[in-house]
């Protein structure tokens, strides 16, 4: 697979080894970020649809609301409940499929795998035995 000064040849790394490292460098970001980004977009779209439904209900409640008097505040209660629901959904509805710590852990694992492969190639290229 490798040859070098000991055998009388220049340093050589097998083409399939370099090919695999190049493929790993090119595919790792795509395979790591692609599905996550797609899920993020789908979850974000679902969040926007849910917020739109609650926003439409708030608008309908405001348009149907009669002037509030001291005796009747049921329309105001309905509006406040819808507003609280909207704020809860807006702040609490996550749009990423998992937390930042999990994503960084996967990124670190992929990076270490790549570094390990590159280190193995460099070791083979520059080892004297």
N, C-alpha and C positions, 0 to 999 in steps of 0.2 A: 504494500500500500504506500509506503514511504521509502524514499531512498535519500541519501545525503552524502556528505564528504567522506564518510567511512567506506562507502562502496565505490567511491570515485566519481559520483554523479553530483549534480546540484541538488538543492533541496526540492523535494517533490511532494505534493499533496494530491492524492487521488481525486480526479474530477468529480466523482460521485459524492465524495465527502464535502467538497466545496459547494456542490449543487444543493446538497441537503441543508447546509447552513444558510445559503442564499434563500432557499425556499422558506426556511424557518423565519428568517428576517422579514421576508415579504408577507408571509401569511399570518404570522402571529398577531400583528395589530388588527388585520381584517377579521380574523376568526375570534379575537377577543372583543373588539369594539362593535363589530357588525351586529350580532344578535342583541347586545345590550342596548345599542342605539335604536334599533328597531323596536324593542320592547319599550324604551323610553318614549318614543314617538307615539306608540299605540296607547300607552297609559296616559300620556299628556292629552291626547285627543279625547279619551274617555272622560278625563277630568274636565275638560272644556265643555263637553256635552252635558255633564252632570251640573256644572256651574250654570250653564245656559238655561237648563230646565228650572233651576231654583231662581235664577234671575228673572225668567219669564213669569214665574209665580209671584215674585215680589212686585213686578210691574203690574200684573193683574190685580194684586191686592191693593196697591196704591191707587190704581184707577177706579176700583170698585169701592174704595173707602169713602164713607160719608164723613162730613166734618165731625171731628171728635168732640164730644161734649163730656161733661163730668159723668153723666149717667151711662153712656155707652163707650166703652173702650175695647170692645172685642175685636174690632178691625185693627186697632193698634197692637193688640196682643198677637194677632196672626202675623202682622208685618214684622214684629220683633222676633218672633219664632223663626220666620223665614230668613231674616237677616242673620240671626245667630247660626242657623244651619248653613247659610252661604259662607260666612266667615270661617266656620269650622271646616267646611269642605275645602275652602281656598287655602287655609293654613295647614290642614292635616292630611290632605290628599297627596301622598308622595308620588312623584313621577319617575323615579328611578327604581328598577327592579330589585335592587339590594343596596345596602348601605355603603358608605365610602370605605370603611375598613375592609369589607369583603372584596371590593373592587381593587383596592391597593394590594391586598394579599395575592390575588390572582395575577396582577401585573408583576409583582415581585417574583412570583414563581416562574412566570414566563421569561422574565429577564434573567433570572439565575440559570435557567435551562440554557438559554442562548449563550450566556457567559461561560458556562461549563463546556459547551461544545467548542466555542472559540478557544478556550484555554487548552482543551485537549489537542486541537489542531496545532496551536503554537508550541505546545510541549513536544509533540511529535516532530515538528519542524526543526526545533532547536536542541533536542536532546542528543547527546553525543554517543549514547550506547546503542 
